[in-house]
Amino acid sequence: MKRILIVLFVLAELMSYGQAKIGMSPVFSFTPVSAGTPSSIVNFGDTVSLKVYVKNSGNVTFNGFIKLNAFRDTTNGVLCDSIGIGLNLLPNDSISHTLSFTPISGPNAFKSGGNGNTIVVWPIIIFGTGVNGDSVRPKIWINNINSIFEFEKNPFKLYPNPVLHELSIKSQNSIHYKKITIYDQFARKVKEIMFTEVIDVSDLTAGSYWMIISSDNKSHRVNFIKE
């Protein structure tokens, strides 16, 4: 079996020798920049731009035409954007392209908050000699104060709520949370601090607020009222 695997690997390498390989660089960026963080200011209906880089990781120049697709990674998939691109790309060279889309809510579309939304971007060669390469999978967060957040079960208890001076935050799990970001009812960031179980909110004006409590790989939204 080991010999068969080695032979198959060698054959695959020989087949790819002398070919262009059109895939995606792992480098990308969002506009607005915060879209790629749990502290995102993006709401449903906002236009988001995603800058990605198409790369030729093969060893010959690619001359041809590709289709660059971006889908929200759900069971049924949601098309974000698709563009046709004519390419003349040297080996190990890359070129940037910008995709634009407007997040919409729904069980098979974009969710608000939680652990973000994965976007899968990949190129498909329409004509030209080469093979298709890797995809890139950016993650975008939507923080919409008017939507229902599709979080995991909220693991926090807040008290007192409404609060006048100090707000206590008790976690019901063992996750190490790192940051608290507080927003007002207009989604404006008003405070950002390291995670602590007691926070002073006496400097906030009276009204409704929500906070994003983040760890390295999870984030939760929690609402509170300042008296």
C-alpha positions, 0 to 999 in steps of 0.5 A: 500500500505504501508503495502504491501511494508513493507511485500515485504521488510521483505520478501526480507530481509528473502530471502537474510538472510544466503547468500553470496552477491558478489558485488563491493567495492566503492574503486578503483584506476587507473594506471596512477593515473591521468586517474581519473582526468580532468588533465589526461595524457591518450591518445587514444591507451594507456593501462590503468589499473583499480584496483577494489575490489570484496566484499562479503557483505553477512553473509556467506562465498562464494565459487565459480566462478565469471565473472568480467566485465567492460564496458564503459557506453554508449547506446550500451556498450563497453567491456573494460575487462572481467576476470574469478575469483575463489573466497573463500571470507569470509563475509565482506571481499574483494579481489583486481583484476586489469582490463586492457583496451585500450581506443578507440575513437568513438561516442559509445566508449570513448570521449576525455575531457568533463566530462569524461567516466564512466566505469561500473564494476560488478561481475556475479556469474557463480557458487556458492551459493549467490546473485549478489551485487552492481557495481562500476562506476569509471570515466576516462578522455582521453586528446588527443591533436590529437582528436576532443574533445567531449565537451559541447559547449565551454563557453569561449572566449580567447583574444588575441590569439595568446598571448604574455604576458597576456591571458584573459579568459571570461566565458559565463556561471555562473559556478564557475571554480576552476583550469586551467591546461596548456599543451604543444603540446606534452601533457606535463603539464607546468602550473597549477593555480587557475582559474582567468580571466587573466593569465600570459603566458609570461614564456611559449616558443612560440608554441601551447598549450591547457588548461583544465579549471575545476569546481567541475563537469565539464571540458573544453579544450581550445586551444591557441597559445603563440607568 
